[in-house]
Amino acid sequence: MKKLLFLLMALPLLAIGFTSCSDDDKDLPDVNIGFTYSGGTYVNNKMYVVKDSVFTVDSIYCEPAPGTKTAAITNVTYFFAGLPQFYTIVQPFGASFNTTGINPGAYPFNISMTVLQVDKSIANAAIGIPLVIVNDASEIPAAPDPSAGSTFHGTASPVK
């Protein structure tokens, strides 16, 4: 009798363990994410930075897609060459990277963040750009003034 009672009590717990939602992906935020920067030049899907200078992400912004509700980001982590470099929860989520002592070449530069949007699930998004360190500005293709700031704008790809 005790075993039967135990099994009857455990049965609802098993049912909860196998419940899932088929529309989980439909609840992801629909946003555009970008950042403003200085000390670099974005050309041909690569960010070029002159050796022994400072590349700065001045701010990261999040815009809801047309027709969607308010969105925001938090928990921003910067990665350089696959290693975490800086973490912030404070707007405007900026960070600076000094290239002194880094050999010229291409390195992965990634920014990951938590994305929040009204009536959507919490999600993670990431921006990934090759960061190319060059000896001088003459090595940058079609190089405008690298000290001038600019904006990188893209559509966020939620990380599952």
C-alpha positions as CSV (number, residue, x, y, z in Angstrom):
1,M,0.0,0.0,0.0
2,K,2.9,2.4,0.8
3,K,4.5,1.7,-2.6
4,L,1.2,2.4,-4.4
5,L,0.8,5.7,-2.5
6,F,4.4,6.7,-3.3
7,L,3.9,5.9,-7.0
8,L,0.7,7.9,-7.1
9,M,2.5,10.9,-5.6
10,A,5.5,10.6,-7.9
11,L,3.5,10.3,-11.1
12,P,2.6,14.1,-11.4
13,L,6.3,14.9,-10.9
14,L,7.3,12.7,-13.9
15,A,4.7,14.5,-16.0
16,I,6.2,17.8,-15.2
17,G,9.7,16.6,-16.1
18,F,8.6,15.7,-19.6
19,T,6.7,18.9,-20.4
20,S,8.1,21.3,-22.9
21,C,7.0,24.2,-25.0
22,S,7.1,23.9,-28.8
23,D,7.1,27.7,-29.3
24,D,10.2,28.6,-27.2
25,D,12.1,30.0,-30.2
26,K,9.2,32.4,-31.0
27,D,9.7,34.2,-27.7
28,L,13.2,35.4,-28.4
29,P,13.9,39.2,-28.5
30,D,13.7,40.8,-31.9
31,V,16.3,43.6,-31.8
32,N,19.1,45.4,-33.6
33,I,22.4,45.9,-31.7
34,G,25.2,48.1,-32.6
35,F,28.1,50.0,-31.0
36,T,29.9,53.3,-31.5
37,Y,33.7,53.2,-31.5
38,S,36.8,55.3,-31.9
39,G,40.5,54.4,-32.6
40,G,39.5,51.8,-35.3
41,T,38.4,51.6,-38.9
42,Y,35.7,49.2,-40.0
43,V,36.5,48.0,-43.6
44,N,35.4,44.8,-45.4
45,N,33.8,43.3,-42.3
46,K,37.0,43.7,-40.2
47,M,37.9,46.2,-37.6
48,Y,41.4,47.6,-38.2
49,V,43.5,49.1,-35.4
50,V,47.0,50.6,-35.6
51,K,49.5,48.9,-33.3
52,D,50.4,50.7,-30.1
53,S,47.1,52.7,-30.1
54,V,43.8,52.4,-28.1
55,F,40.6,51.0,-29.6
56,T,37.5,52.1,-27.7
57,V,33.9,50.9,-27.8
58,D,32.3,54.1,-26.7
59,S,28.8,52.6,-26.3
60,I,26.6,49.7,-27.1
61,Y,23.0,50.3,-28.1
62,C,19.9,48.1,-28.5
63,E,17.0,49.0,-30.7
64,P,13.7,47.0,-30.8
65,A,12.8,45.9,-34.3
66,P,9.9,47.8,-35.9
67,G,6.6,46.9,-34.4
68,T,8.1,45.3,-31.3
69,K,8.2,46.5,-27.7
70,T,11.0,48.2,-25.6
71,A,14.3,46.3,-25.3
72,A,17.5,46.7,-23.3
73,I,20.9,44.9,-22.8
74,T,22.9,44.2,-19.7
75,N,25.8,41.9,-18.6
76,V,28.2,42.9,-21.4
77,T,31.4,40.9,-21.7
78,Y,34.2,41.7,-24.1
79,F,36.5,38.9,-25.5
80,F,39.8,39.4,-27.3
81,A,41.5,36.4,-28.9
82,G,39.0,34.1,-27.1
83,L,39.8,35.4,-23.6
84,P,37.4,37.5,-21.5
85,Q,38.8,41.0,-21.1
86,F,36.2,43.2,-19.6
87,Y,32.7,42.9,-18.0
88,T,30.2,45.7,-17.3
89,I,26.6,46.1,-16.3
90,V,26.8,49.9,-16.5
91,Q,25.5,51.9,-19.4
92,P,26.8,52.8,-22.0
93,F,28.8,49.5,-21.7
94,G,32.0,51.0,-23.1
95,A,35.5,49.6,-22.9
96,S,39.0,50.5,-24.2
97,F,41.6,48.1,-25.5
98,N,45.3,49.1,-25.7
99,T,47.1,47.3,-28.5
100,T,50.6,48.1,-27.2
101,G,52.7,44.9,-27.2
102,I,50.3,42.9,-29.4
103,N,51.8,41.6,-32.6
104,P,50.1,42.7,-35.8
105,G,47.6,40.2,-37.1
106,A,44.0,39.2,-37.0
107,Y,42.3,38.4,-33.7
108,P,38.8,37.4,-32.8
109,F,36.9,40.3,-31.0
110,N,33.6,39.4,-29.5
111,I,31.0,41.1,-27.4
112,S,28.4,39.0,-25.6
113,M,25.4,40.4,-23.7
114,T,22.0,39.6,-22.2
115,V,19.1,40.9,-24.1
116,L,15.8,41.8,-22.5
117,Q,12.6,42.7,-24.3
118,V,9.1,43.3,-23.1
119,D,6.9,40.1,-23.5
120,K,9.9,38.1,-24.7
121,S,12.2,35.5,-23.1
122,I,15.6,36.6,-21.8
123,A,18.2,35.8,-24.3
124,N,22.0,36.1,-25.0
125,A,23.3,37.8,-28.1
126,A,26.8,38.1,-29.5
127,I,28.7,40.3,-31.9
128,G,31.9,38.9,-33.5
129,I,34.3,40.8,-35.6
130,P,37.9,40.1,-36.7
131,L,40.1,42.8,-35.1
132,V,43.1,43.3,-37.3
133,I,46.1,45.0,-35.8
134,V,48.4,46.7,-38.4
135,N,51.8,48.4,-38.0
136,D,50.5,51.8,-39.4
137,A,47.4,53.4,-41.0
138,S,48.8,52.8,-44.6
139,E,48.1,49.1,-44.2
140,I,44.3,49.7,-43.7
141,P,42.4,49.2,-47.0
142,A,40.6,52.4,-48.1
143,A,41.6,54.0,-44.8
144,P,39.8,57.0,-43.6
145,D,41.2,58.7,-40.4
146,P,41.3,55.9,-37.8
147,S,40.9,58.4,-35.0
148,A,37.5,59.4,-36.2
149,G,34.6,57.6,-34.4
150,S,32.0,55.6,-36.2
151,T,29.2,53.2,-35.7
152,F,28.8,49.4,-36.2
153,H,25.2,48.3,-36.6
154,G,23.9,44.8,-37.0
155,T,21.1,42.4,-36.2
156,A,21.5,40.4,-33.1
157,S,21.8,36.7,-33.3
158,P,20.3,35.1,-30.2
159,V,22.6,32.5,-28.7
160,K,20.6,29.3,-27.8
